[in-house]
Amino acid sequence: MGTGAESDAAAVRPVELGPLGETISFVLRRANAVVSDHIQRGFAGEAIRPMLYAIMMALRHNPGARQTAVSAALGIKRTNFVPLFDELQDRGLAERRRVANDRRAAALFLTEEGETLLRRLDELGQRIEARFTARIGAEGRTQLLGLLHRLGDRAFDADNDEAAAG
């Protein structure tokens, strides 16, 4: 059994990750954790989580959209989307309205209170985004977004499905 000093030294020594530290999935997950933490702290004063902000932004640009369309666009499973939207609705930030020709469907909208909060969040989000851009530069941001869009492209999934089947 080691002494307390040995334990303290082991606790501060960097952990070697081997090839894991050079994999896209791991590095992307770590970067996402850092970015998400900055956003959560930035929005904490408004008591909004990043995914709720994303839903609100989608509704601003797609008023009246159906929840299946919004959840698919944001990459959220429908079963996970419903409680998130319910939270926005319970807070008076968004609402469901019945669709006239389809009694089962509901159209989603921001409320006036939701739009007011979203304007405040936009300012916070722009400041956070500016800090990220300052860290990697405008050109780095453009490159990173391009690469991430390529990785997140659903056509990539279809190509891999076809390759695996072939």
N, C-alpha and C positions, 0 to 999 in steps of 0.2 A: 504494500500500500504506500502511495506517495505522500510526501509532506504537503502541507498547505501551500507552500511556495511553489512546489512542482505543479500542483493543480492550477494555481493562478497563471503560471507561465503557459501551461497547455491551453488554458481558456483564451488567452490573447493571441496565441500563435495562429496564423492564417491556416485555414483548412484547405488542403490540396484537393482539387476536384478532378484532376486528371482530364481525360478527354471531354468530360461533361461540360466543363467551362468553355468549350469551343463548339458546342452544339447550338443550332439555331433555336430549338425549342427551349432550352434552359436559359440562354441569354435573353431571349425574348420575354420569357416569364419573369426573369429578374428585373428587366427594364420596365415591364408592365407594373410590377409591384411598386417600383420607385415612382413612376408616373402617377399611378393610382393614389399613392399616399399623398403626393403633392396636391392632387385635385381634391381628395377628401378633406385635407386640412384647409385648402382654399375655400371650399364650400361649407365648411363646418358651421360657420356663423349663420348660414341660411338653412341649416339642417336638411341639406339635400345631398344624396349620394350620387356619384357620377352616372349610374345607370338611369336614375330618375331624370337627371338633366338631359341625358340622351333621348329619353322618351319625349320629354317636353320639346326638345329641339325638333324631333321628327314631327310632332303634332303641329308645331308652328309652321313648318314648311309643307305639311300635308293635312290641313284641317279636314276632318270628315273621313279620314282613312279608317279602315277596319283593323282590328287588333291583329289579325293574322298577317296582314301586310306590314304593319309596324314591327311586330315581333320578328318577322323574317328579315326585314331590312337591318335590324339591329343585332341579329344573330342570337336572339333570346328564344328559348323554347316557350311555346304557348303556355304551358303549365306554370312556367316561372314568370311570364309576362303578366298574367292576371293579377297576382297579389301586388306586383309593382304598380300596375295601373290603379288598383284598388286603393293603394296608399295615396297616390296623387289625388284620386277622387275624394277620399276621406278628408284630405287636407284642403279641399276646395280649389285645387289647382287645375283639375281636368275633369271632364265629364263624358259620359256615354249618352248618345242620343239614338233613339230608334230610327231605323231606316224605313222609309215609307213602304216600299215594295217588298221588304223582306223582314218579317216579324222576328226572325231569329238573329238577325244581324244588328250590330250597333256601330255607329260612327263615333269616332273619338275626336274630342276638341279640347283645347286649352280654355280655361275660364279667363275672365279679365284679371283675376288675382294671379293666375298662373302666368299670364303674359307679363304682368308687372314684375313678378319674381324672376322670370326668365331674362328680362332686361338687366336686372341687377347681376344675375349669374353670368350673363354675356360679358360684362365688364371684368368680373373676376376671372372668367375663363380666358379672356384675351391676355390678361396679365400673366397668368400661369403659362399659357402658350408662348408668350414672349420670352419667359425665362428658359423654357426648353429650347427655343430657337437660338437664344443667346449662347447656350451651352454647346450646340452643335453647328451653329451658323446657318444662314439662309440656304446656302447650297446643300449643306448636310441635311437640312429639313426636307428639301425637295427630293433628294436622293432617298432618304429614309421613307418618306411617304410613298414614293414610287415603288420601292421594294416591298413595303408592307402591303400595298394594294395588290401587288403581284402574288404575294403569299396568300392573301385572303380571298383571292378570286375563286369563286365557286367553279369556274370552268377548269381550274387546276384539279379540283376534286374529281370532276368527271373524267379528265384525262387519266388520272391515276386509277380510277375504277376500271376504265377500259384497258389500261396497261396490265392491271392485275388479272383481269378476266382473260386477256389475250395470251 
